Amino acid sequence: MLNKVVLIGRLTKDPDLRYTQSGVAVATFFLAVNRNFTNSQGEREADFIPVVVWRAQAENCAKYLNKGRLVAVAGRIQTRSYEQDGQRRYTTEVVADEVTFLEWREKKEQEEVQRNIPRFTPYENDEKMTF
């Protein structure tokens, strides 16, 4: 059996980062994925798919992603149920194994991110090897 899904779409809002009682990070967001066809008015519709991301990847998504950003998500479809107001509710979501950022932030923000990345120099006196 195989349960694998790959999606490319845009975030409908900023990721929501929370922590479980045991301190594990979990982020949720909705991905708007365009359909491959147009409706009767000639407009392209989209599906809004809930995505759940865990641990360090959840924290990275919350830190670097925001509404409108284009991402690729690979993971699995999961269904679950919960009780709310005395009624049993069911939900289907994508649990992401991988989230790939397909767009960088605006140039100003990208430069700020790059400035904060530490430089690695394997040899103290070798300028050519600086990354």
C-alpha positions as YAML, in Angstrom:
chain: A
units: angstrom
residues:
- id: 1
  name: MET
  ca: [0.00, 0.00, 0.00]
- id: 2
  name: LEU
  ca: [1.11, 3.54, -0.68]
- id: 3
  name: ASN
  ca: [0.02, 6.83, 0.88]
- id: 4
  name: LYS
  ca: [2.06, 9.62, -0.74]
- id: 5
  name: VAL
  ca: [0.99, 13.11, -1.78]
- id: 6
  name: VAL
  ca: [2.96, 15.93, -3.44]
- id: 7
  name: LEU
  ca: [1.47, 19.42, -3.67]
- id: 8
  name: ILE
  ca: [2.61, 22.81, -4.90]
- id: 9
  name: GLY
  ca: [0.63, 25.83, -3.82]
- id: 10
  name: ARG
  ca: [0.52, 29.08, -1.90]
- id: 11
  name: LEU
  ca: [-0.12, 29.59, 1.81]
- id: 12
  name: THR
  ca: [-3.51, 31.15, 2.52]
- id: 13
  name: LYS
  ca: [-2.23, 32.68, 5.80]
- id: 14
  name: ASP
  ca: [0.83, 32.57, 8.03]
- id: 15
  name: PRO
  ca: [1.59, 29.19, 9.64]
- id: 16
  name: ASP
  ca: [0.18, 28.64, 13.13]
- id: 17
  name: LEU
  ca: [2.93, 27.29, 15.42]
- id: 18
  name: ARG
  ca: [2.03, 25.50, 18.64]
- id: 19
  name: TYR
  ca: [3.68, 23.08, 21.02]
- id: 20
  name: THR
  ca: [2.31, 19.85, 22.41]
- id: 21
  name: GLN
  ca: [2.27, 19.27, 26.18]
- id: 22
  name: SER
  ca: [5.56, 17.39, 25.80]
- id: 23
  name: GLY
  ca: [7.16, 20.36, 23.99]
- id: 24
  name: VAL
  ca: [7.05, 19.08, 20.39]
- id: 25
  name: ALA
  ca: [6.56, 21.84, 17.78]
- id: 26
  name: VAL
  ca: [3.64, 21.50, 15.36]
- id: 27
  name: ALA
  ca: [2.71, 24.02, 12.66]
- id: 28
  name: THR
  ca: [-0.46, 24.07, 10.59]
- id: 29
  name: PHE
  ca: [-1.33, 26.01, 7.47]
- id: 30
  name: PHE
  ca: [-3.62, 25.81, 4.47]
- id: 31
  name: LEU
  ca: [-2.23, 25.43, 0.98]
- id: 32
  name: ALA
  ca: [-4.20, 26.83, -1.97]
- id: 33
  name: VAL
  ca: [-3.64, 24.51, -4.93]
- id: 34
  name: ASN
  ca: [-5.02, 25.52, -8.32]
- id: 35
  name: ARG
  ca: [-7.08, 23.00, -10.25]
- id: 36
  name: ASN
  ca: [-5.92, 22.02, -13.75]
- id: 37
  name: PHE
  ca: [-9.11, 23.24, -15.42]
- id: 38
  name: THR
  ca: [-11.39, 26.28, -15.43]
- id: 39
  name: ASN
  ca: [-15.02, 26.47, -14.35]
- id: 40
  name: SER
  ca: [-17.95, 27.44, -16.60]
- id: 41
  name: GLN
  ca: [-17.09, 31.15, -16.15]
- id: 42
  name: GLY
  ca: [-13.53, 30.51, -17.37]
- id: 43
  name: GLU
  ca: [-12.03, 31.03, -13.92]
- id: 44
  name: ARG
  ca: [-9.50, 28.73, -12.32]
- id: 45
  name: GLU
  ca: [-10.61, 27.37, -8.95]
- id: 46
  name: ALA
  ca: [-8.44, 26.18, -6.09]
- id: 47
  name: ASP
  ca: [-8.60, 23.59, -3.35]
- id: 48
  name: PHE
  ca: [-7.61, 24.61, 0.17]
- id: 49
  name: ILE
  ca: [-5.72, 21.76, 1.77]
- id: 50
  name: PRO
  ca: [-4.75, 21.65, 5.46]
- id: 51
  name: VAL
  ca: [-1.11, 20.77, 6.12]
- id: 52
  name: VAL
  ca: [0.50, 19.71, 9.41]
- id: 53
  name: VAL
  ca: [4.27, 19.92, 9.95]
- id: 54
  name: TRP
  ca: [6.15, 18.63, 13.00]
- id: 55
  name: ARG
  ca: [9.30, 19.38, 15.03]
- id: 56
  name: ALA
  ca: [12.17, 21.53, 13.67]
- id: 57
  name: GLN
  ca: [10.57, 21.75, 10.24]
- id: 58
  name: ALA
  ca: [7.47, 23.23, 11.90]
- id: 59
  name: GLU
  ca: [9.58, 25.92, 13.55]
- id: 60
  name: ASN
  ca: [11.33, 26.69, 10.23]
- id: 61
  name: CYS
  ca: [7.99, 27.02, 8.45]
- id: 62
  name: ALA
  ca: [6.71, 29.41, 11.12]
- id: 63
  name: LYS
  ca: [9.91, 31.43, 10.96]
- id: 64
  name: TYR
  ca: [10.36, 31.73, 7.18]
- id: 65
  name: LEU
  ca: [6.93, 31.24, 5.57]
- id: 66
  name: ASN
  ca: [4.08, 33.69, 5.37]
- id: 67
  name: LYS
  ca: [0.83, 34.22, 3.50]
- id: 68
  name: GLY
  ca: [1.16, 33.94, -0.27]
- id: 69
  name: ARG
  ca: [4.49, 32.10, -0.32]
- id: 70
  name: LEU
  ca: [4.85, 29.29, -2.88]
- id: 71
  name: VAL
  ca: [5.87, 25.93, -1.38]
- id: 72
  name: ALA
  ca: [6.06, 22.27, -2.32]
- id: 73
  name: VAL
  ca: [4.84, 19.76, 0.25]
- id: 74
  name: ALA
  ca: [5.47, 16.02, 0.21]
- id: 75
  name: GLY
  ca: [3.86, 13.78, 2.77]
- id: 76
  name: ARG
  ca: [0.89, 11.55, 3.45]
- id: 77
  name: ILE
  ca: [-2.85, 11.97, 3.79]
- id: 78
  name: GLN
  ca: [-4.21, 11.36, 7.26]
- id: 79
  name: THR
  ca: [-7.77, 11.26, 8.53]
- id: 80
  name: ARG
  ca: [-8.71, 11.67, 12.17]
- id: 81
  name: SER
  ca: [-11.70, 12.44, 14.31]
- id: 82
  name: TYR
  ca: [-12.28, 14.50, 17.42]
- id: 83
  name: GLU
  ca: [-15.21, 15.58, 19.54]
- id: 84
  name: GLN
  ca: [-16.42, 19.18, 19.63]
- id: 85
  name: ASP
  ca: [-19.55, 20.43, 21.37]
- id: 86
  name: GLY
  ca: [-20.65, 16.84, 21.92]
- id: 87
  name: GLN
  ca: [-20.45, 15.97, 18.21]
- id: 88
  name: ARG
  ca: [-17.94, 13.74, 16.47]
- id: 89
  name: ARG
  ca: [-16.01, 15.69, 13.77]
- id: 90
  name: TYR
  ca: [-13.81, 14.25, 11.04]
- id: 91
  name: THR
  ca: [-10.93, 15.90, 9.22]
- id: 92
  name: THR
  ca: [-8.52, 14.99, 6.45]
- id: 93
  name: GLU
  ca: [-5.11, 16.66, 6.26]
- id: 94
  name: VAL
  ca: [-1.65, 16.26, 4.77]
- id: 95
  name: VAL
  ca: [1.07, 15.40, 7.26]
- id: 96
  name: ALA
  ca: [4.21, 16.83, 5.65]
- id: 97
  name: ASP
  ca: [7.49, 14.93, 5.59]
- id: 98
  name: GLU
  ca: [9.12, 17.63, 3.45]
- id: 99
  name: VAL
  ca: [8.36, 21.31, 2.87]
- id: 100
  name: THR
  ca: [10.39, 23.00, 0.15]
- id: 101
  name: PHE
  ca: [10.38, 26.80, -0.05]
- id: 102
  name: LEU
  ca: [10.00, 27.67, -3.74]
- id: 103
  name: GLU
  ca: [10.23, 31.44, -3.34]
- id: 104
  name: TRP
  ca: [12.52, 33.59, -1.28]
- id: 105
  name: ARG
  ca: [11.24, 36.57, 0.60]
- id: 106
  name: GLU
  ca: [11.45, 40.05, -0.82]
- id: 107
  name: LYS
  ca: [14.99, 41.08, -1.70]
- id: 108
  name: LYS
  ca: [15.39, 43.24, 1.42]
- id: 109
  name: GLU
  ca: [14.28, 40.38, 3.69]
- id: 110
  name: GLN
  ca: [16.42, 37.87, 1.77]
- id: 111
  name: GLU
  ca: [19.53, 40.03, 2.28]
- id: 112
  name: GLU
  ca: [18.77, 40.20, 6.01]
- id: 113
  name: VAL
  ca: [18.47, 36.40, 6.20]
- id: 114
  name: GLN
  ca: [21.75, 35.98, 4.30]
- id: 115
  name: ARG
  ca: [23.55, 38.44, 6.63]
- id: 116
  name: ASN
  ca: [22.51, 36.32, 9.61]
- id: 117
  name: ILE
  ca: [23.94, 33.10, 8.15]
- id: 118
  name: PRO
  ca: [27.37, 32.49, 9.74]
- id: 119
  name: ARG
  ca: [30.30, 32.32, 7.37]
- id: 120
  name: PHE
  ca: [32.39, 29.17, 7.31]
- id: 121
  name: THR
  ca: [36.12, 29.40, 6.63]
- id: 122
  name: PRO
  ca: [37.91, 26.04, 6.62]
- id: 123
  name: TYR
  ca: [41.35, 27.68, 6.51]
- id: 124
  name: GLU
  ca: [41.98, 30.88, 8.41]
- id: 125
  name: ASN
  ca: [44.21, 32.54, 5.80]
- id: 126
  name: ASP
  ca: [42.59, 31.25, 2.62]
- id: 127
  name: GLU
  ca: [40.20, 33.92, 1.29]
- id: 128
  name: LYS
  ca: [39.22, 31.77, -1.70]
- id: 129
  name: MET
  ca: [37.63, 29.11, 0.51]
- id: 130
  name: THR
  ca: [35.17, 31.42, 2.32]
- id: 131
  name: PHE
  ca: [31.57, 30.37, 1.83]
...
